[in-house]
Amino acid sequence: MKKSFLLTAIIFIYAMASALCYGEYDAAAPLKIERVEFLSGKPKGYGRFQLRDGDNFKKAEDVFIYIEVANCVSERETRYYYTRLTMDVDIYYEDGLKIYSVEDTNFSDVQFNNKRHEGYIWTKIETSYLKEGEYKVEMTIRDENSDKEAFTLTTFRIL
């Protein structure tokens, strides 16, 4: 009796933790930006990265921006689920002048063993061509599996 109760309790806790970790997809809700971070280098996976301290950069120092989203769709292909995100990036100098624009960059085709409704995408900005000053980065992230999109922006400074 104790073993079956313990097994049932473990299964219940696992099911609840899975539901909390992976969330539920809501077709009526928008794609949601959960997190925007500056990193010290390329991310190693969802939630696996080294945070960078601050938003001040030296000229020629690469700017890595990591974005986590929620309420995206993962589609099953063969034995894995795939989350497919793309991003448009626009960079503006502090006077409002757009200095860079690219669409559908950084295609993120992330593979998972389970169905998920969270994902991530990142971009690298090379700063060797940028002059000193503050920059605004506008990013539109698209979930290619659901045709939803979300917008976020951040700023950084070249010293």
VMD Tcl script that draws the C-alpha trace (Angstrom):
set ca {
  {0.00 0.00 0.00}
  {2.77 2.47 0.91}
  {4.69 1.76 -2.32}
  {1.66 2.34 -4.56}
  {0.79 5.56 -2.70}
  {4.37 6.77 -3.05}
  {4.41 5.92 -6.77}
  {1.08 7.71 -7.29}
  {2.40 10.77 -5.42}
  {5.57 10.83 -7.52}
  {3.60 10.57 -10.78}
  {1.26 13.37 -9.65}
  {4.16 15.65 -8.69}
  {5.90 14.95 -12.02}
  {2.70 15.72 -13.96}
  {2.19 18.97 -12.06}
  {5.82 20.01 -12.54}
  {5.61 19.23 -16.26}
  {2.49 21.34 -16.61}
  {4.14 24.23 -14.79}
  {7.39 23.98 -16.76}
  {5.90 23.60 -20.20}
  {2.70 25.63 -19.78}
  {-0.34 25.35 -21.95}
  {-0.74 26.78 -25.42}
  {-3.56 29.30 -25.79}
  {-4.50 29.84 -29.44}
  {-6.36 33.06 -28.55}
  {-3.43 34.56 -26.63}
  {-0.49 36.36 -28.25}
  {3.11 35.26 -28.38}
  {4.63 36.64 -25.18}
  {8.14 37.92 -24.50}
  {9.26 36.39 -21.20}
  {12.88 37.52 -20.99}
  {15.39 39.76 -22.80}
  {19.02 39.53 -21.68}
  {22.49 40.61 -22.75}
  {24.86 37.63 -22.80}
  {28.61 37.31 -22.64}
  {28.58 34.89 -25.61}
  {26.38 32.52 -27.61}
  {23.67 30.71 -25.61}
  {24.03 26.96 -25.20}
  {20.26 26.31 -25.22}
  {16.98 27.34 -23.66}
  {17.86 28.96 -20.33}
  {21.51 27.91 -20.70}
  {23.73 30.96 -21.06}
  {26.15 33.28 -19.31}
  {24.60 36.66 -18.44}
  {26.58 39.79 -19.19}
  {26.80 42.49 -16.56}
  {25.33 45.74 -17.87}
  {24.53 47.23 -21.25}
  {27.74 49.20 -21.91}
  {30.01 47.80 -24.61}
  {33.39 48.72 -26.03}
  {33.73 49.36 -29.74}
  {34.23 46.05 -31.62}
  {32.79 44.05 -28.69}
  {29.95 41.81 -29.90}
  {26.49 42.36 -28.40}
  {24.58 39.10 -27.80}
  {20.85 39.48 -27.10}
  {18.84 36.48 -25.88}
  {15.01 36.41 -25.93}
  {12.68 33.83 -24.39}
  {9.08 33.62 -25.57}
  {5.99 31.84 -24.26}
  {2.83 30.61 -25.96}
  {4.58 29.37 -29.09}
  {3.86 26.10 -30.88}
  {6.13 23.09 -31.13}
  {5.29 20.70 -33.96}
  {6.18 17.03 -34.00}
  {8.39 15.71 -36.78}
  {9.62 12.13 -36.55}
  {10.38 11.62 -32.85}
  {11.07 15.25 -31.82}
  {9.13 18.48 -31.39}
  {10.40 21.64 -33.07}
  {9.89 25.27 -32.12}
  {10.57 27.56 -35.08}
  {11.18 31.24 -34.43}
  {12.50 34.04 -36.65}
  {13.33 37.64 -35.84}
  {13.46 41.04 -37.53}
  {16.08 43.39 -36.07}
  {16.18 47.18 -36.46}
  {18.93 49.26 -34.85}
  {18.59 53.02 -34.29}
  {21.21 55.53 -33.23}
  {20.31 57.86 -30.33}
  {19.16 60.58 -32.75}
  {16.52 58.21 -34.19}
  {18.38 57.38 -37.41}
  {17.87 53.74 -38.44}
  {21.33 52.34 -39.14}
  {20.59 48.65 -39.63}
  {17.60 46.51 -40.57}
  {17.30 42.82 -41.35}
  {14.22 40.59 -41.69}
  {13.82 36.89 -40.87}
  {17.23 36.64 -39.30}
  {18.49 34.09 -36.79}
  {16.09 31.30 -37.65}
  {15.82 29.24 -34.48}
  {14.79 25.63 -35.10}
  {15.00 24.15 -31.62}
  {14.46 20.44 -31.04}
  {12.84 19.06 -27.87}
  {11.87 15.58 -26.71}
  {8.48 16.82 -25.39}
  {5.88 19.22 -26.68}
  {6.66 22.72 -25.38}
  {5.16 26.17 -25.58}
  {8.31 28.12 -24.76}
  {11.24 28.93 -26.97}
  {14.22 31.18 -27.42}
  {16.05 33.08 -30.11}
  {19.17 35.20 -30.00}
  {21.07 37.64 -32.15}
  {24.61 38.95 -32.35}
  {25.32 42.58 -33.20}
  {28.81 43.43 -34.39}
  {29.76 46.86 -33.11}
  {32.98 47.55 -35.03}
  {31.10 49.86 -37.43}
  {29.18 51.70 -34.67}
  {30.28 55.04 -33.24}
  {30.11 55.92 -29.55}
  {26.62 56.55 -28.24}
  {23.35 54.92 -27.27}
  {21.50 52.53 -29.58}
  {17.96 51.19 -29.56}
  {17.33 47.67 -30.86}
  {13.77 46.82 -31.93}
  {13.07 43.13 -32.42}
  {9.99 41.42 -33.83}
  {9.91 37.70 -33.06}
  {7.71 35.40 -35.13}
  {6.56 31.88 -34.33}
  {6.61 30.21 -37.75}
  {4.42 27.34 -36.45}
  {1.54 29.61 -35.37}
  {2.10 32.85 -37.35}
  {2.04 34.85 -34.10}
  {4.53 37.60 -33.40}
  {5.73 39.72 -30.49}
  {7.73 42.93 -30.28}
  {10.40 43.98 -27.81}
  {13.15 46.54 -27.61}
  {16.26 47.16 -25.62}
  {19.06 49.69 -25.57}
  {22.82 49.49 -25.28}
  {25.69 51.95 -25.26}
  {29.01 51.95 -27.10}
  {31.73 53.62 -25.03}
}
mol new
graphics top color blue
foreach p $ca { graphics top sphere $p radius 0.5 }
foreach p [lrange $ca 0 end-1] q [lrange $ca 1 end] { graphics top cylinder $p $q radius 0.2 }
display resetview
